[in-house]
Amino acid sequence: MSDAVRASTKKKAAPREARAENVVDLEMSTGADSHTSLRLWLRLLTTTNLVQTELRRRLRTEFDTTLPRFDFMAQLERHPEGLKMSEISRRLMVTGGNVTGLTDQLEKEGLVARDADPNDRRAFTVRLTPAGRTLFDKMAQAHERWVVELFGGLSIDDKSKMQQRLGKLKQHLLDCIKS
């Protein structure tokens, strides 16, 4: 094997930690002269992806579930009377087919119940069962602990300021979208 091939192989076999470190800093790969807004957007996206990836991993490890299932159950937990499947689809910003698939799975596991809507024969209302509520409560408590842990590197003051500034950005975005 030539020295060039060995060097190429060594580059490809970089340790996982080094690859992860590079991913974290990809938002800065736009260059020092790039627009600050673009760098901010990429930092927000990278940070969101890091948190979301860790939450997905922990949900899978601790509860053998997925983030979409958790989000689905979270919507139902907020509405004990249940929600129409079309409303769940709208809230989760997924297709009706995705909601149907999740409902089918969770119903088979006894975590949700699907009832025909008395006012619309084509619609169904989905609600958590007592078993679903018990499981979701455990997952929600763990989820909150994980988020608190993941954001533990920031002071309360930092988190408050960041939440305020992101709220300002959110309002600006909503105003831009409306116009």
N, C-alpha and C positions, 0 to 999 in steps of 0.2 A: 504494500500500500504506500502510495506516495505521501510526502509531507503535506501537500496541498489537500489531498483527500482526508488525511487525519485531522487537519485543521478545520476543514469543513464539517466533519463529523462531530468534532468537539463543540463547534458553534451550535449545531442542532441539538446537542445533548446538554444544553444549559440547565442548571438546576432549576427545579420548580420555583423556588423562592425568588430567583433572579427574574424569571419570566413574570411572576406575579408583581414584582416591584416595577417592572417596565410597564405593565398594564396600568398600574395606579397612576403613572406619570404620563400616560398617553395624551391627556388633555393639554399638556404643555408642549406637545410635539408640533403645535401650530406655529411655533417660532415666536421670538421675542417681539417681532414687529406686528404680529397679528392683532386684530381688534380685541379689546378687552372683553367685549360682550361675548364674542365667540369663545374665548378662553373660559369665561364664567360659565357659559352654557355647557361646555365640555366637562368642566369640574363638577357641575351639578349632576350631569348624566353619569359620570364615573362614580361619584359618591353614591348616587341612587342604586346603581348596578351592584356596587360592593355590598351595600346593606341588604338589598333584595336577594342577592346570591346567598348570603349568610343566613338570612331568615328562611329561605327555601331549604337550605341544607339542614338547619335545625328542625324545621317542621317534619322533614323526611325522616331524620334520625330519631327524634323524640316521639313523634306521633304517627309515623308512616303515612303521612298525608302530603298534599301539595299546597302551594300558596293559592292557586285558584279555588281549591276546595275550602280553604280557610276563609278567603274573601267572600265566597258564596255564603258560607254559614254565618259570617259576620253580618252580612246584609239581613239575613233572616233573624238573627239575634236581636237586631234593632227594631224588628217588627213582629212581635209575638203572634199577631193575628195572621201573619203570612203575607206574601207578596205574589202578585201575578208573575208568571214566568217572563212575560214581556218587560215588566218593570225591573226584574232582576237583570235581564239582558242589558237594559238601558243603563242601570246603575254600575254594572261591571264593565260596560263598554265592550261586550262580546256578542257574538251572534246567538240567535235563538237556538241553533243547533248545539252550541257549547253548553248553554243552560240546560237543554234537554239531556245531554250526556251526563252532566254533573248530577242533575236531579235523579236520573235513572240509577246511577251508582250509589248515591247517598240514600235513596229510597230502599234499594236492595240491602243496604247495611243497617236499615232501621233508624237512620239519623234524621231523615226528613219524611214528611207526609205530603202527598199531592192530592188536593181536593178539587173536584169540578167546581167552577164558579157558577153559582145559581143564576146569575144575571147574564152569563155569556157561555153558552154550551161549548164554544171553541177554546175557552180559556181555563187555565188551572191556577190555583193558588197553592203555593208551597210554603210550608212552615216547618220549623224544627220540632222534632219529637222530644219527649223528655230525655231520652238517651242522647239525642243530638245536642240538646242544650247543655247537658252535663259534660259531654266531651268538649263542646266549644268553650265552655267556661274554663276548663283546664288549659286548653290551647291558648285562649286569650290572655290568661294570667302569665303563662310562659312567654308568649309573644311580647307582652309589655315588659317583662324582665329583660328579655333579650335586647329590645330596642333601647331601654335605659342603659344597659351595659355597653351597647355599641356606640352610644352617644356620650358615654362616661368620660371621654377625653376632653369634653367641653365643660366650662363652668356654667352655672345657672345663668349668669349674666350673658355669656357668649350665646347660649341657646336662645335666650329671650330676644337679644338683638337680632340674631339670625332669623328667628321666626317673624319678627316685626318687618325686617327688610324683605324677606321672601313674601310676606303678605302684601307689601307694597308692590312688589314685582307681579304677584298674582293679579292684583287689582288692575294694574297697568295692562297686563295681557288680556284680561277680560274686556277692558275698555277698547283695546285694539281690535279684538275679535268682533265685538258688537258693531264697530263702525265700518 
